[in-house]
Amino acid sequence: MNVEQTVLARRSATRLTGPGPDDRELAELVELAMTAPDHGRLSPWRLVVLRGDERRLLGEAMAEAAGGAPADRERTAAKALRAPLLISVVLCPRDHPKVPRWEQLAATVCAVHTLVLLLQERGWGSIWRTGALADAPPVRRVLGLAGTEQSLGWLYVGTPDARRPLAPRPPGDARAKLSSLLAPVGPGA
Ligand SMILES: Cc1cc2nc3c(=O)[nH]c(=O)nc-3n(C[C@H](O)[C@H](O)[C@H](O)COP(=O)(O)O)c2cc1C
């Protein structure tokens, strides 16, 4: 696939089953994703890989953070089991004279989305999930986050459901997004 085909084919995969990429393949793809643009080459992020029972530990932490009746807690805990592989995205910002925090967040998102496209190209499905629990204290604890680090949620990764046809994607209105200073811009301008 070329980049255009990969971009067009990518969807957030809400139904994921096993298998997912193994540690070796994941490391290979992360290495490639590290070529994403990154001001100052700070690489201000890290990923925590959660498989098998590690997902259960995360689920328990999410349930502790969410609270509620036992049935609600069980439902929350089960969310961490929706894919064979969860990758916690952790922002590790540094004080830098030229690269503010927002740029470090932007670089992190560039790397994560590059990883998403690489996964797509290899036939793996993924979805980035966030929510109020992502950076809650029990979740931070189980992920072992340092004080300045921030959990940005999880990439859920696995085998996408091949029976689900690609949802049609309405074309984006590029003209509404484009402007210029001296002349109209965009197709048909
Ligand atoms: C930073 C970020 C956080 C997201 N969080 C969630 C989430 O918590 N739950 C969810 O179902 N989808 C989440 N998504 C996926 C979006 O809902 C999804 O990208 C959007 O619906 C468009 O669908 P598509 O990715 O298939 O084009 C998130 C996406 C991003 C980039």
PDBQT file of the ligand as one rigid body, heavy atoms in Angstrom, charges set to zero:
ROOT
HETATM    1  C1  LIG A 201      -6.778  11.550  20.872  1.00  0.00    +0.000 C 
HETATM    2  C2  LIG A 201      -7.904  10.648  20.488  1.00  0.00    +0.000 A 
HETATM    3  C3  LIG A 201      -8.729  10.114  21.466  1.00  0.00    +0.000 A 
HETATM    4  C4  LIG A 201      -9.781   9.246  21.146  1.00  0.00    +0.000 A 
HETATM    5  N1  LIG A 201     -10.555   8.716  22.134  1.00  0.00    +0.000 NA
HETATM    6  C5  LIG A 201     -11.549   7.876  21.819  1.00  0.00    +0.000 A 
HETATM    7  C6  LIG A 201     -12.336   7.274  22.842  1.00  0.00    +0.000 A 
HETATM    8  O1  LIG A 201     -12.123   7.512  24.032  1.00  0.00    +0.000 OA
HETATM    9  N2  LIG A 201     -13.303   6.424  22.472  1.00  0.00    +0.000 N 
HETATM   10  C7  LIG A 201     -13.555   6.133  21.162  1.00  0.00    +0.000 A 
HETATM   11  O2  LIG A 201     -14.460   5.349  20.869  1.00  0.00    +0.000 OA
HETATM   12  N3  LIG A 201     -12.798   6.657  20.158  1.00  0.00    +0.000 NA
HETATM   13  C8  LIG A 201     -11.808   7.507  20.474  1.00  0.00    +0.000 A 
HETATM   14  N4  LIG A 201     -11.023   8.035  19.475  1.00  0.00    +0.000 N 
HETATM   15  C9  LIG A 201     -11.255   7.627  18.092  1.00  0.00    +0.000 C 
HETATM   16  C10 LIG A 201     -12.186   8.586  17.379  1.00  0.00    +0.000 C 
HETATM   17  O3  LIG A 201     -13.471   8.469  17.912  1.00  0.00    +0.000 OA
HETATM   18  C11 LIG A 201     -12.176   8.272  15.898  1.00  0.00    +0.000 C 
HETATM   19  O4  LIG A 201     -10.912   8.576  15.383  1.00  0.00    +0.000 OA
HETATM   20  C12 LIG A 201     -13.235   9.048  15.149  1.00  0.00    +0.000 C 
HETATM   21  O5  LIG A 201     -14.504   8.584  15.484  1.00  0.00    +0.000 OA
HETATM   22  C13 LIG A 201     -13.099   8.942  13.644  1.00  0.00    +0.000 C 
HETATM   23  O6  LIG A 201     -13.127   7.602  13.254  1.00  0.00    +0.000 OA
HETATM   24  P1  LIG A 201     -11.959   6.987  12.385  1.00  0.00    +0.000 P 
HETATM   25  O7  LIG A 201     -10.732   7.006  13.247  1.00  0.00    +0.000 OA
HETATM   26  O8  LIG A 201     -12.412   5.609  12.021  1.00  0.00    +0.000 OA
HETATM   27  O9  LIG A 201     -11.778   7.867  11.192  1.00  0.00    +0.000 OA
HETATM   28  C14 LIG A 201     -10.002   8.923  19.783  1.00  0.00    +0.000 A 
HETATM   29  C15 LIG A 201      -9.166   9.468  18.795  1.00  0.00    +0.000 A 
HETATM   30  C16 LIG A 201      -8.129  10.314  19.129  1.00  0.00    +0.000 A 
HETATM   31  C17 LIG A 201      -7.240  10.883  18.049  1.00  0.00    +0.000 C 
ENDROOT
TORSDOF 0
